[in-house]
Amino acid sequence: MNKKRIAAAAIIMILFLCAFAAFRYFVSDKNESPGLITAVYESEALNLSFRIPGNWSYKQTEPGTELNSHSFFYEILQPVFDIYDENGNHAGAVGYNRYEEYEGAEDDPRAIYNQIALGNNYRFGVRDSYDITRETESGVTAESGVYYSASVNGGVEMINRGILSYNKNLLVYAAMEFSGGLATDGQITDIARSVEIY
């Protein structure tokens, strides 16, 4: 009897591990936590959760997706999913990445987000538009502009809205970019206040 239980448990565990390995991201549709993502990054579990407006939707990012005809966000970050507004417009994207701590700059957003904050033609504006929304023992969430230079945006400068959040215990950050005009200031702030990485 015990051997059958052990064998059954082993089979269930193998099936679970195979399924877990096959799907890099899991997005929960539970009502109590819309926008909950469980991702595997280099075999380590990462949970990123936040709330989006109730009439918005999201789906896992598909290969070749671009935000506002630009692919910078998707080239730099591990994309998780795309967000759509109530009219089905592509309102935003969510991704994450690892970062390294630099001595003396452990809490400096320029060091934490250097992969997406220091570019000339595309960058999250941590130097000039980094407004802290939420601070915990493990990290900070802030709102930021996302800058596109004229040279990569058809001759016109553009600034989208963004949210940045990091967890200094996991050395992971999440970034969200929202297409201009599709999300209100209040919606962006509400989303930012709900972000958790654990």
Order of alpha helices (4+ residues) and beta strands (2+ residues): alpha-beta-beta-beta-beta-alpha-beta-beta-alpha-alpha-beta-beta-beta-beta-beta-alpha-beta
